[in-house]
């Protein structure tokens, strides 16, 4: 188990390139569609992980994060539709881990990927103030989620067999 903790610390402090290719979109609207899909998928995943959280306070925190992500996805959906596009629904199943600690780590890694995408989108959206404002608000909320997930990982027991 010690190597799992060491690997997590290494990945947290020195994350490798994201497994998601954020450059697979050409226009800002395509980037927004991708962000909507990823945030919606992460909200669903965190909601599923909240259901399996071993402690009520962790369950409530994860449910709050999921609901804030759903709200952010709703705002993105409205913006995407205003720009004349249709958002995609999140596909795929939620990632599962062997215990609560591992699920939180999966959530954090996905959160980091979302943060990276939103940062790139914000840089590209500088010419469109309405889009930039929505992305900036979304990034602010997402940044707090990253911090909260990191805090939850710090207090979770990586050796526990909790499900």
OpenMM code with the backbone's topology and positions (N, CA, C; nanometers):
from openmm import Vec3, app, unit

residues = "UNK UNK UNK UNK UNK UNK UNK UNK UNK UNK UNK UNK UNK UNK UNK UNK UNK UNK UNK UNK UNK UNK UNK UNK UNK UNK UNK UNK UNK UNK UNK UNK UNK UNK UNK UNK UNK UNK UNK UNK UNK UNK UNK UNK UNK UNK UNK UNK UNK UNK UNK UNK UNK UNK UNK UNK UNK UNK UNK UNK UNK UNK UNK UNK UNK UNK UNK UNK UNK UNK UNK UNK UNK UNK UNK UNK UNK UNK UNK UNK UNK UNK UNK UNK UNK UNK UNK UNK UNK UNK UNK UNK UNK UNK UNK UNK UNK UNK UNK UNK UNK UNK UNK UNK UNK UNK UNK UNK UNK UNK UNK UNK UNK UNK UNK UNK UNK UNK UNK UNK UNK UNK UNK UNK UNK UNK UNK UNK UNK UNK UNK UNK UNK UNK UNK UNK UNK UNK UNK UNK UNK UNK UNK UNK UNK UNK UNK UNK UNK UNK UNK UNK UNK UNK UNK UNK UNK UNK UNK UNK UNK UNK UNK".split()
positions = [
    Vec3(0.0825, -0.1190, 0.0000),
    Vec3(0.0000, 0.0000, 0.0000),
    Vec3(0.0871, 0.1256, 0.0000),
    Vec3(0.2045, 0.1150, 0.0538),
    Vec3(0.2932, 0.2307, 0.0578),
    Vec3(0.3232, 0.2807, -0.0824),
    Vec3(0.3395, 0.1897, -0.1759),
    Vec3(0.3687, 0.2325, -0.3128),
    Vec3(0.2491, 0.3047, -0.3752),
    Vec3(0.1277, 0.2686, -0.3357),
    Vec3(0.0090, 0.3375, -0.3880),
    Vec3(0.0074, 0.4824, -0.3405),
    Vec3(0.0430, 0.5044, -0.2158),
    Vec3(0.0472, 0.6405, -0.1622),
    Vec3(0.1588, 0.7192, -0.2309),
    Vec3(0.2744, 0.6574, -0.2459),
    Vec3(0.3853, 0.7255, -0.3128),
    Vec3(0.3491, 0.7603, -0.4567),
    Vec3(0.2821, 0.6687, -0.5247),
    Vec3(0.2400, 0.6943, -0.6625),
    Vec3(0.1401, 0.8089, -0.6690),
    Vec3(0.0459, 0.8116, -0.5734),
    Vec3(-0.0510, 0.9208, -0.5707),
    Vec3(0.0189, 1.0549, -0.5510),
    Vec3(0.1099, 1.0620, -0.4540),
    Vec3(0.1807, 1.1864, -0.4269),
    Vec3(0.2590, 1.2298, -0.5503),
    Vec3(0.3233, 1.1352, -0.6160),
    Vec3(0.3982, 1.1668, -0.7388),
    Vec3(0.3042, 1.2221, -0.8458),
    Vec3(0.1902, 1.1556, -0.8667),
    Vec3(0.0944, 1.2005, -0.9685),
    Vec3(0.0336, 1.3351, -0.9328),
    Vec3(0.0114, 1.3569, -0.8040),
    Vec3(-0.0495, 1.4821, -0.7600),
    Vec3(0.0476, 1.5988, -0.7790),
    Vec3(0.1727, 1.5805, -0.7382),
    Vec3(0.2702, 1.6876, -0.7461),
    Vec3(0.3273, 1.7073, -0.8863),
    Vec3(0.3380, 1.5969, -0.9608),
    Vec3(0.3953, 1.6026, -1.0950),
    Vec3(0.3044, 1.5304, -1.1940),
    Vec3(0.1864, 1.5891, -1.2191),
    Vec3(0.0939, 1.5194, -1.3090),
    Vec3(0.1511, 1.5109, -1.4494),
    Vec3(0.1311, 1.3954, -1.5098),
    Vec3(0.1742, 1.3769, -1.6471),
    Vec3(0.0754, 1.4430, -1.7404),
    Vec3(0.0970, 1.4281, -1.8675),
    Vec3(0.0011, 1.4864, -1.9612),
    Vec3(-0.1356, 1.4221, -1.9437),
    Vec3(-0.2370, 1.5020, -1.9599),
    Vec3(-0.3735, 1.4533, -1.9431),
    Vec3(-0.4040, 1.3458, -2.0460),
    Vec3(-0.4812, 1.2481, -2.0050),
    Vec3(-0.5217, 1.1424, -2.0969),
    Vec3(-0.6239, 1.1938, -2.1969),
    Vec3(-0.6854, 1.3061, -2.1638),
    Vec3(-0.7818, 1.3668, -2.2550),
    Vec3(-0.7071, 1.4600, -2.3486),
    Vec3(-0.7407, 1.4546, -2.4740),
    Vec3(-0.6776, 1.5432, -2.5697),
    Vec3(-0.7610, 1.6691, -2.5824),
    Vec3(-0.7187, 1.7754, -2.5151),
    Vec3(-0.7942, 1.8997, -2.5153),
    Vec3(-0.7832, 1.9721, -2.6478),
    Vec3(-0.6947, 1.9283, -2.7320),
    Vec3(-0.6785, 1.9961, -2.8603),
    Vec3(-0.7626, 1.9302, -2.9686),
    Vec3(-0.8535, 1.8450, -2.9306),
    Vec3(-0.9345, 1.7766, -3.0305),
    Vec3(-1.0557, 1.8587, -3.0718),
    Vec3(-1.0505, 1.9853, -3.0458),
    Vec3(-1.1563, 2.0739, -3.0906),
    Vec3(-1.0925, 2.1895, -3.1669),
    Vec3(-1.1644, 2.2384, -3.2634),
    Vec3(-1.1118, 2.3448, -3.3493),
    Vec3(-1.1649, 2.4820, -3.3095),
    Vec3(-1.2915, 2.4884, -3.2731),
    Vec3(-1.3527, 2.6173, -3.2422),
    Vec3(-1.3827, 2.6260, -3.0929),
    Vec3(-1.4090, 2.7487, -3.0474),
    Vec3(-1.4423, 2.7700, -2.9064),
    Vec3(-1.5701, 2.6953, -2.8696),
    Vec3(-1.6659, 2.6925, -2.9615),
    Vec3(-1.7921, 2.6230, -2.9328),
    Vec3(-1.7679, 2.4730, -2.9161),
    Vec3(-1.6827, 2.4145, -2.9993),
    Vec3(-1.6505, 2.2727, -2.9831),
    Vec3(-1.5831, 2.2476, -2.8482),
    Vec3(-1.4997, 2.3412, -2.8045),
    Vec3(-1.4366, 2.3307, -2.6729),
    Vec3(-1.5390, 2.3382, -2.5608),
    Vec3(-1.6380, 2.4254, -2.5776),
    Vec3(-1.7445, 2.4351, -2.4775),
    Vec3(-1.8265, 2.3069, -2.4719),
    Vec3(-1.8514, 2.2483, -2.5882),
    Vec3(-1.9255, 2.1218, -2.5929),
    Vec3(-1.8470, 2.0131, -2.5199),
    Vec3(-1.7159, 2.0078, -2.5430),
    Vec3(-1.6314, 1.9099, -2.4751),
    Vec3(-1.6312, 1.9349, -2.3241),
    Vec3(-1.6194, 2.0620, -2.2827),
    Vec3(-1.6201, 2.0944, -2.1396),
    Vec3(-1.7524, 2.0530, -2.0763),
    Vec3(-1.8623, 2.0796, -2.1438),
    Vec3(-1.9951, 2.0406, -2.0934),
    Vec3(-2.0005, 1.8899, -2.0718),
    Vec3(-1.9547, 1.8164, -2.1705),
    Vec3(-1.9573, 1.6703, -2.1623),
    Vec3(-1.8726, 1.6195, -2.0451),
    Vec3(-1.7517, 1.6742, -2.0300),
    Vec3(-1.6625, 1.6284, -1.9230),
    Vec3(-1.7154, 1.6644, -1.7843),
    Vec3(-1.7695, 1.7845, -1.7707),
    Vec3(-1.8226, 1.8262, -1.6399),
    Vec3(-1.9455, 1.7433, -1.6043),
    Vec3(-2.0314, 1.7186, -1.7016),
    Vec3(-2.1497, 1.6365, -1.6770),
    Vec3(-2.1097, 1.4939, -1.6393),
    Vec3(-2.0106, 1.4401, -1.7089),
    Vec3(-1.9626, 1.3052, -1.6784),
    Vec3(-1.9016, 1.2997, -1.5379),
    Vec3(-1.8234, 1.4010, -1.5022),
    Vec3(-1.7625, 1.4037, -1.3690),
    Vec3(-1.8684, 1.4222, -1.2608),
    Vec3(-1.9714, 1.5022, -1.2876),
    Vec3(-2.0804, 1.5194, -1.1907),
    Vec3(-2.1491, 1.3864, -1.1639),
    Vec3(-2.1754, 1.3122, -1.2690),
    Vec3(-2.2396, 1.1806, -1.2551),
    Vec3(-2.1500, 1.0856, -1.1764),
    Vec3(-2.0208, 1.0885, -1.2067),
    Vec3(-1.9249, 1.0018, -1.1377),
    Vec3(-1.9162, 1.0365, -0.9895),
    Vec3(-1.9061, 1.1634, -0.9573),
    Vec3(-1.8962, 1.2047, -0.8170),
    Vec3(-2.0257, 1.1724, -0.7429),
    Vec3(-2.1379, 1.1894, -0.8108),
    Vec3(-2.2662, 1.1546, -0.7489),
    Vec3(-2.2704, 1.0049, -0.7150),
    Vec3(-2.2212, 0.9221, -0.8050),
    Vec3(-2.2152, 0.7779, -0.7790),
    Vec3(-2.1189, 0.7474, -0.6643),
    Vec3(-2.0073, 0.8173, -0.6609),
    Vec3(-1.9100, 0.7958, -0.5536),
    Vec3(-1.9643, 0.8446, -0.4194),
    Vec3(-2.0464, 0.9481, -0.4223),
    Vec3(-2.1081, 0.9975, -0.2980),
    Vec3(-2.1976, 0.8902, -0.2374),
    Vec3(-2.2675, 0.8182, -0.3225),
    Vec3(-2.3574, 0.7133, -0.2731),
    Vec3(-2.2797, 0.6051, -0.1983),
    Vec3(-2.1532, 0.5848, -0.2343),
    Vec3(-2.0730, 0.4828, -0.1679),
    Vec3(-1.9777, 0.5371, -0.0640),
    Vec3(-1.9893, 0.6647, -0.0319),
    Vec3(-1.8992, 0.7245, 0.0671),
    Vec3(-1.9250, 0.6627, 0.2046),
    Vec3(-1.8190, 0.6345, 0.2798),
    Vec3(-1.8350, 0.5644, 0.4078),
    Vec3(-1.8874, 0.6505, 0.5223),
    Vec3(-1.8816, 0.7814, 0.5077),
    Vec3(-1.9239, 0.8701, 0.6163),
    Vec3(-2.0252, 0.9716, 0.5646),
    Vec3(-2.1266, 1.0035, 0.6461),
    Vec3(-2.2311, 1.0969, 0.6020),
    Vec3(-2.1785, 1.2352, 0.5621),
    Vec3(-2.0806, 1.2882, 0.6352),
    Vec3(-2.0306, 1.4214, 0.6003),
    Vec3(-1.9597, 1.4213, 0.4652),
    Vec3(-1.8894, 1.3135, 0.4329),
    Vec3(-1.8249, 1.3034, 0.3020),
    Vec3(-1.9296, 1.2883, 0.1925),
    Vec3(-2.0324, 1.2128, 0.2226),
    Vec3(-2.1411, 1.1945, 0.1260),
    Vec3(-2.2044, 1.3299, 0.0921),
    Vec3(-2.2307, 1.4097, 0.1957),
    Vec3(-2.2924, 1.5419, 0.1733),
    Vec3(-2.2012, 1.6335, 0.0918),
    Vec3(-2.0729, 1.6319, 0.1227),
    Vec3(-1.9784, 1.7167, 0.0502),
    Vec3(-1.9733, 1.6761, -0.0974),
    Vec3(-1.9653, 1.5470, -0.1231),
    Vec3(-1.9594, 1.4999, -0.2617),
    Vec3(-2.0901, 1.5285, -0.3359),
    Vec3(-2.2027, 1.5166, -0.2671),
    Vec3(-2.3312, 1.5491, -0.3305),
    Vec3(-2.3384, 1.6973, -0.3650),
    Vec3(-2.2838, 1.7819, -0.2785),
    Vec3(-2.2813, 1.9255, -0.3055),
    Vec3(-2.1952, 1.9553, -0.4278),
    Vec3(-2.0789, 1.8922, -0.4349),
    Vec3(-1.9916, 1.9110, -0.5511),
    Vec3(-2.0640, 1.8675, -0.6782),
    Vec3(-2.1280, 1.7514, -0.6732),
    Vec3(-2.1989, 1.7013, -0.7914),
    Vec3(-2.3087, 1.7978, -0.8337),
    Vec3(-2.3853, 1.8499, -0.7381),
    Vec3(-2.4935, 1.9414, -0.7748),
    Vec3(-2.4381, 2.0720, -0.8323),
    Vec3(-2.3247, 2.1190, -0.7813),
    Vec3(-2.2628, 2.2393, -0.8378),
    Vec3(-2.2118, 2.2129, -0.9792),
    Vec3(-2.1622, 2.0938, -1.0025),
    Vec3(-2.1176, 2.0578, -1.1371),
    Vec3(-2.2364, 2.0500, -1.2332),
    Vec3(-2.3473, 1.9941, -1.1876),
    Vec3(-2.4673, 1.9905, -1.2717),
    Vec3(-2.5121, 2.1331, -1.3057),
    Vec3(-2.5048, 2.2232, -1.2083),
    Vec3(-2.5422, 2.3625, -1.2332),
    Vec3(-2.4473, 2.4265, -1.3350),
    Vec3(-2.3180, 2.4002, -1.3218),
    Vec3(-2.2210, 2.4513, -1.4186),
    Vec3(-2.2457, 2.3962, -1.5580),
    Vec3(-2.2788, 2.2676, -1.5651),
    Vec3(-2.3095, 2.2057, -1.6949),
    Vec3(-2.4351, 2.2691, -1.7548),
    Vec3(-2.5321, 2.3025, -1.6696),
    Vec3(-2.6544, 2.3668, -1.7190),
    Vec3(-2.6226, 2.5035, -1.7796),
    Vec3(-2.5363, 2.5795, -1.7133),
    Vec3(-2.4967, 2.7103, -1.7657),
    Vec3(-2.4234, 2.6955, -1.8991),
    Vec3(-2.3353, 2.5976, -1.9048),
    Vec3(-2.2640, 2.5726, -2.0304),
    Vec3(-2.3609, 2.5329, -2.1415),
    Vec3(-2.4570, 2.4482, -2.1076),
    Vec3(-2.5559, 2.4044, -2.2065),
    Vec3(-2.6318, 2.5246, -2.2629),
    Vec3(-2.6720, 2.6152, -2.1747),
    Vec3(-2.7431, 2.7359, -2.2176),
    Vec3(-2.6560, 2.8186, -2.3118),
    Vec3(-2.5290, 2.8359, -2.2770),
    Vec3(-2.4371, 2.9126, -2.3606),
    Vec3(-2.4163, 2.8447, -2.4959),
    Vec3(-2.3982, 2.7145, -2.4942),
    Vec3(-2.3764, 2.6391, -2.6189),
    Vec3(-2.4977, 2.6532, -2.7106),
    Vec3(-2.6159, 2.6391, -2.6536),
    Vec3(-2.7372, 2.6515, -2.7343),
    Vec3(-2.7542, 2.7939, -2.7861),
    Vec3(-2.7154, 2.8923, -2.7058),
    Vec3(-2.7214, 3.0329, -2.7481),
    Vec3(-2.6290, 3.0565, -2.8680),
    Vec3(-2.5178, 2.9823, -2.8718),
    Vec3(-2.4221, 2.9946, -2.9815),
    Vec3(-2.4599, 2.9090, -3.1025),
    Vec3(-2.5753, 2.8408, -3.0940),
    Vec3(-2.6263, 2.7665, -3.2086),
    Vec3(-2.5803, 2.6220, -3.2199),
    Vec3(-2.5226, 2.5684, -3.1174),
    Vec3(-2.4779, 2.4282, -3.1182),
    Vec3(-2.5629, 2.3456, -3.0231),
    Vec3(-2.5427, 2.2147, -3.0317),
    Vec3(-2.6111, 2.1233, -2.9400),
    Vec3(-2.5070, 2.0509, -2.8558),
    Vec3(-2.5240, 2.0514, -2.7250),
    Vec3(-2.4291, 1.9781, -2.6396),
    Vec3(-2.4500, 1.8281, -2.6524),
    Vec3(-2.3438, 1.7554, -2.6252),
    Vec3(-2.3512, 1.6091, -2.6251),
    Vec3(-2.3787, 1.5625, -2.4829),
    Vec3(-2.4445, 1.4502, -2.4732),
    Vec3(-2.4652, 1.3901, -2.3415),
    Vec3(-2.3397, 1.3142, -2.3026),
    Vec3(-2.3141, 1.3106, -2.1747),
    Vec3(-2.1985, 1.2359, -2.1252),
    Vec3(-2.2196, 1.0881, -2.1531),
    Vec3(-2.1147, 1.0240, -2.1996),
    Vec3(-2.1225, 0.8814, -2.2283),
    Vec3(-2.0201, 0.8077, -2.1436),
    Vec3(-2.0381, 0.6803, -2.1328),
    Vec3(-1.9450, 0.5996, -2.0561),
    Vec3(-1.9915, 0.5814, -1.9136),
    Vec3(-1.9257, 0.4901, -1.8480),
    Vec3(-1.9610, 0.4598, -1.7101),
    Vec3(-1.8666, 0.5314, -1.6151),
    Vec3(-1.9139, 0.5496, -1.4935),
    Vec3(-1.8309, 0.6113, -1.3905),
    Vec3(-1.7135, 0.5207, -1.3588),
    Vec3(-1.5998, 0.5830, -1.3323),
    Vec3(-1.4823, 0.5057, -1.2935),
    Vec3(-1.5034, 0.4560, -1.1513),
    Vec3(-1.4608, 0.3353, -1.1258),
    Vec3(-1.4749, 0.2799, -0.9916),
    Vec3(-1.3377, 0.2457, -0.9363),
    Vec3(-1.3268, 0.2507, -0.8071),
    Vec3(-1.2028, 0.2161, -0.7400),
    Vec3(-1.2307, 0.1064, -0.6389),
    Vec3(-1.1238, 0.0546, -0.5805),
    Vec3(-1.1421, -0.0554, -0.4854),
    Vec3(-1.1939, -0.0055, -0.3510),
    Vec3(-1.1752, 0.1247, -0.3231),
    Vec3(-1.2270, 0.1817, -0.1994),
    Vec3(-1.2533, 0.3316, -0.2184),
    Vec3(-1.3010, 0.3925, -0.1153),
    Vec3(-1.3371, 0.5345, -0.1190),
    Vec3(-1.2178, 0.6221, -0.1551),
    Vec3(-1.1024, 0.5939, -0.0973),
    Vec3(-0.9812, 0.6714, -0.1223),
    Vec3(-0.9450, 0.6684, -0.2702),
    Vec3(-0.9500, 0.5517, -0.3299),
    Vec3(-0.9143, 0.5399, -0.4712),
    Vec3(-1.0169, 0.6112, -0.5605),
    Vec3(-1.1443, 0.6034, -0.5244),
    Vec3(-1.2464, 0.6745, -0.6023),
    Vec3(-1.2239, 0.8254, -0.5965),
    Vec3(-1.1885, 0.8759, -0.4775),
    Vec3(-1.1590, 1.0186, -0.4654),
    Vec3(-1.0397, 1.0577, -0.5526),
    Vec3(-0.9398, 0.9713, -0.5599),
    Vec3(-0.8244, 0.9987, -0.6443),
    Vec3(-0.8633, 1.0035, -0.7918),
    Vec3(-0.9503, 0.9136, -0.8337),
    Vec3(-0.9991, 0.9154, -0.9719),
    Vec3(-1.0753, 1.0449, -0.9995),
    Vec3(-1.1571, 1.0862, -0.9037),
    Vec3(-1.2314, 1.2113, -0.9185),
    Vec3(-1.1362, 1.3299, -0.9304),
    Vec3(-1.0320, 1.3305, -0.8480),
    Vec3(-0.9367, 1.4409, -0.8506),
    Vec3(-0.8626, 1.4458, -0.9843),
    Vec3(-0.8206, 1.3319, -1.0346),
    Vec3(-0.7500, 1.3300, -1.1629),
    Vec3(-0.8392, 1.3809, -1.2757),
    Vec3(-0.9661, 1.3417, -1.2735),
    Vec3(-1.0608, 1.3921, -1.3740),
    Vec3(-1.0858, 1.5410, -1.3551),
    Vec3(-1.0877, 1.5862, -1.2303),
    Vec3(-1.1051, 1.7289, -1.2018),
    Vec3(-0.9884, 1.8085, -1.2573),
    Vec3(-0.8685, 1.7568, -1.2424),
    Vec3(-0.7502, 1.8250, -1.2957),
    Vec3(-0.7606, 1.8374, -1.4479),
    Vec3(-0.8091, 1.7327, -1.5135),
    Vec3(-0.8263, 1.7380, -1.6594),
    Vec3(-0.9293, 1.8440, -1.6984),
    Vec3(-1.0390, 1.8531, -1.6229),
    Vec3(-1.1413, 1.9552, -1.6497),
    Vec3(-1.0814, 2.0938, -1.6283),
    Vec3(-1.0058, 2.1108, -1.5198),
    Vec3(-0.9425, 2.2406, -1.4925),
    Vec3(-0.8497, 2.2821, -1.6068),
    Vec3(-0.7713, 2.1875, -1.6574),
    Vec3(-0.6798, 2.2162, -1.7684),
    Vec3(-0.7564, 2.2613, -1.8921),
    Vec3(-0.8648, 2.1925, -1.9218),
    Vec3(-0.9460, 2.2281, -2.0381),
    Vec3(-1.0071, 2.3668, -2.0216),
    Vec3(-1.0622, 2.3948, -1.9041),
    Vec3(-1.1238, 2.5253, -1.8807),
    Vec3(-1.0208, 2.6383, -1.8882),
    Vec3(-0.9007, 2.6132, -1.8416),
    Vec3(-0.7945, 2.7134, -1.8509),
    Vec3(-0.7643, 2.7438, -1.9975),
    Vec3(-0.7504, 2.6404, -2.0771),
    Vec3(-0.7250, 2.6581, -2.2199),
    Vec3(-0.8398, 2.7320, -2.2864),
    Vec3(-0.9629, 2.6946, -2.2520),
    Vec3(-1.0791, 2.7623, -2.3094),
    Vec3(-1.0830, 2.9099, -2.2710),
    Vec3(-1.0482, 2.9393, -2.1466),
    Vec3(-1.0502, 3.0785, -2.1025),
    Vec3(-0.9469, 3.1604, -2.1796),
    Vec3(-0.8310, 3.1026, -2.2038),
    Vec3(-0.7294, 3.1733, -2.2816),
    Vec3(-0.7781, 3.2010, -2.4234),
    Vec3(-0.8463, 3.1050, -2.4823),
    Vec3(-0.8945, 3.1198, -2.6201),
    Vec3(-1.0184, 3.2077, -2.6301),
    Vec3(-1.0920, 3.2216, -2.5207),
    Vec3(-1.2196, 3.2946, -2.5252),
    Vec3(-1.2036, 3.4422, -2.4933),
    Vec3(-1.0826, 3.4896, -2.4837),
    Vec3(-1.0599, 3.6289, -2.4484),
    Vec3(-1.1254, 3.7277, -2.5417),
    Vec3(-1.1464, 3.6885, -2.6656),
    Vec3(-1.2063, 3.7790, -2.7638),
    Vec3(-1.3579, 3.7870, -2.7511),
    Vec3(-1.4184, 3.6920, -2.6803),
    Vec3(-1.5638, 3.6876, -2.6647),
    Vec3(-1.5976, 3.7058, -2.5170),
    Vec3(-1.6297, 3.8275, -2.4752),
    Vec3(-1.6494, 3.8560, -2.3322),
    Vec3(-1.7575, 3.7707, -2.2649),
    Vec3(-1.8690, 3.7425, -2.3334),
    Vec3(-1.9754, 3.6624, -2.2721),
    Vec3(-1.9265, 3.5217, -2.2413),
    Vec3(-1.8570, 3.4627, -2.3364),
    Vec3(-1.8047, 3.3270, -2.3192),
    Vec3(-1.6973, 3.3271, -2.2103),
    Vec3(-1.6081, 3.4250, -2.2165),
    Vec3(-1.5000, 3.4331, -2.1177),
    Vec3(-1.5549, 3.4457, -1.9755),
    Vec3(-1.6625, 3.5229, -1.9583),
    Vec3(-1.7210, 3.5423, -1.8257),
    Vec3(-1.7760, 3.4103, -1.7702),
    Vec3(-1.8489, 3.3359, -1.8526),
    Vec3(-1.9055, 3.2079, -1.8081),
    Vec3(-1.7933, 3.1101, -1.7731),
    Vec3(-1.6907, 3.1046, -1.8558),
    Vec3(-1.5797, 3.0120, -1.8293),
    Vec3(-1.5043, 3.0527, -1.7031),
    Vec3(-1.4858, 3.1831, -1.6835),
    Vec3(-1.4171, 3.2297, -1.5631),
    Vec3(-1.4949, 3.1911, -1.4370),
    Vec3(-1.6270, 3.2084, -1.4388),
    Vec3(-1.7101, 3.1686, -1.3244),
    Vec3(-1.7010, 3.0180, -1.3012),
    Vec3(-1.7057, 2.9440, -1.4094),
    Vec3(-1.6988, 2.7982, -1.4008),
    Vec3(-1.5637, 2.7535, -1.3461),
    Vec3(-1.4573, 2.8167, -1.3924),
    Vec3(-1.3231, 2.7828, -1.3426),
    Vec3(-1.3105, 2.8088, -1.1941),
    Vec3(-1.3707, 2.9150, -1.1473),
    Vec3(-1.3651, 2.9472, -1.0052),
    Vec3(-1.4300, 2.8371, -0.9219),
    Vec3(-1.5474, 2.7936, -0.9641),
    Vec3(-1.6171, 2.6860, -0.8934),
    Vec3(-1.5373, 2.5565, -0.9002),
    Vec3(-1.4853, 2.5256, -1.0189),
    Vec3(-1.4106, 2.4018, -1.0360),
    Vec3(-1.2836, 2.4001, -0.9505),
    Vec3(-1.2205, 2.5169, -0.9366),
    Vec3(-1.0989, 2.5251, -0.8552),
    Vec3(-1.1288, 2.4881, -0.7105),
    Vec3(-1.2439, 2.5322, -0.6598),
    Vec3(-1.2789, 2.4966, -0.5221),
    Vec3(-1.3053, 2.3464, -0.5114),
    Vec3(-1.3598, 2.2856, -0.6160),
    Vec3(-1.3837, 2.1406, -0.6139),
    Vec3(-1.2510, 2.0655, -0.6054),
    Vec3(-1.1528, 2.1141, -0.6764),
    Vec3(-1.0211, 2.0498, -0.6735),
    Vec3(-0.9639, 2.0533, -0.5320),
    Vec3(-0.9761, 2.1680, -0.4664),
    Vec3(-0.9252, 2.1822, -0.3297),
    Vec3(-1.0003, 2.0904, -0.2330),
    Vec3(-1.1325, 2.0861, -0.2459),
    Vec3(-1.2135, 2.0019, -0.1567),
    Vec3(-1.1808, 1.8547, -0.1768),
    Vec3(-1.1682, 1.8119, -0.3021),
    Vec3(-1.1333, 1.6715, -0.3278),
    Vec3(-0.9963, 1.6387, -0.2693),
    Vec3(-0.9011, 1.7301, -0.2812),
    Vec3(-0.7681, 1.7092, -0.2223),
    Vec3(-0.7772, 1.6953, -0.0704),
    Vec3(-0.8598, 1.7792, -0.0083),
    Vec3(-0.8785, 1.7712, 0.1371),
    Vec3(-0.9424, 1.6380, 0.1773),
    Vec3(-1.0410, 1.5929, 0.1009),
    Vec3(-1.1062, 1.4656, 0.1330),
    Vec3(-1.0095, 1.3486, 0.1189),
    Vec3(-0.9233, 1.3549, 0.0194),
    Vec3(-0.8231, 1.2491, 0.0023),
    Vec3(-0.7285, 1.2467, 0.1221),
    Vec3(-0.6945, 1.3644, 0.1705),
    Vec3(-0.6018, 1.3733, 0.2828),
    Vec3(-0.6564, 1.3087, 0.4095),
    Vec3(-0.7894, 1.3097, 0.4261),
    Vec3(-0.8452, 1.2519, 0.5490),
    Vec3(-0.8987, 1.1100, 0.5278),
    Vec3(-0.9044, 1.0652, 0.4024),
    Vec3(-0.9506, 0.9285, 0.3759),
    Vec3(-0.8361, 0.8308, 0.4044),
    Vec3(-0.8711, 0.7101, 0.4399),
    Vec3(-0.7725, 0.6085, 0.4730),
    Vec3(-0.7460, 0.5214, 0.3497),
    Vec3(-0.6267, 0.5316, 0.2910),
    Vec3(-0.5987, 0.4543, 0.1694),
    Vec3(-0.5925, 0.3035, 0.1935),
    Vec3(-0.5750, 0.2626, 0.3181),
    Vec3(-0.5648, 0.1189, 0.3480),
    Vec3(-0.6968, 0.0573, 0.3882),
    Vec3(-0.7975, 0.1416, 0.4038),
    Vec3(-0.9274, 0.0909, 0.4486),
    Vec3(-0.9906, 0.0076, 0.3387),
    Vec3(-1.0681, -0.0862, 0.3832),
    Vec3(-1.1396, -0.1704, 0.2868),
    Vec3(-1.2826, -0.1199, 0.2683),
    Vec3(-1.3067, 0.0040, 0.3135),
    Vec3(-1.4402, 0.0606, 0.2991),
    Vec3(-1.4782, 0.0651, 0.1521),
    Vec3(-1.6043, 0.0488, 0.1270),
    Vec3(-1.6493, 0.0513, -0.0118),
    Vec3(-1.7240, 0.1749, -0.0334),
] * unit.nanometer
topology = app.Topology()
chain = topology.addChain("A")
for resn in residues:
    res = topology.addResidue(resn, chain)
    for name in ("N", "CA", "C"):
        topology.addAtom(name, app.Element.getBySymbol(name[0]), res)
